């Protein structure tokens, strides 16, 4: 497949939005085909997959990738434009100030450390106090609120019932960063060995598993893979 303006336009859309639902990605590609396509073909989900694969061939050398990911919290699929370097936060040095980047790190840290990986809006805004030092004033709460809205739009965070959660972009892009910096906190699914941000906990032991992994497992077995007791938590 030749790399065309269709691929360039779709890459630009992914980069600008940060995170696209599977449905939105298809709608965008349909619009791009209408502008750059050579015929009256209406693209489908397979075409989105093919376009993404071709784009990834081009951008992998820059440690970038469009990742197709299932986000368990919403039970939905997303295309996420991510930087795969070890510390992708540092790539925003030319976009955000040092206190703003520190605020982002602090929000990630507190989401990781909280028992249910959630923070209220007030909790997030109060974290601006952590951005101050002897020579730097704390980040203004008005600016912090703007940043939280911006990061939510990009898919870094998800707000449900006035609580901030990890968004699909954070789950994909910062999995390695969080696993490295919070190894004693981060939990891995014993079925797939991938980090769990939002999963299902066994009623008989502390084991947490991805919902999708558990669904596949329970098609064959009925006991918890950790404690071996009958699985009783509805999924």
Secondary structure by P-SEA (a helix, b strand, c coil): ccccaaaaaaaaaaaaaccccaaaaaaaaaaaaaccccccccccaaaaaaaaaaaaaccccccccccccccccccccccccccccccccccccccccaaaaaaaaaaaaaaaacccccccaaaaaaccccccccccccccaaaaaaaaaaaaaaccbbbcccccccccccccccaaaaaaaccccccccccccccccbbbbbccccbbbbaaaaaaaaacccccccccccccccc
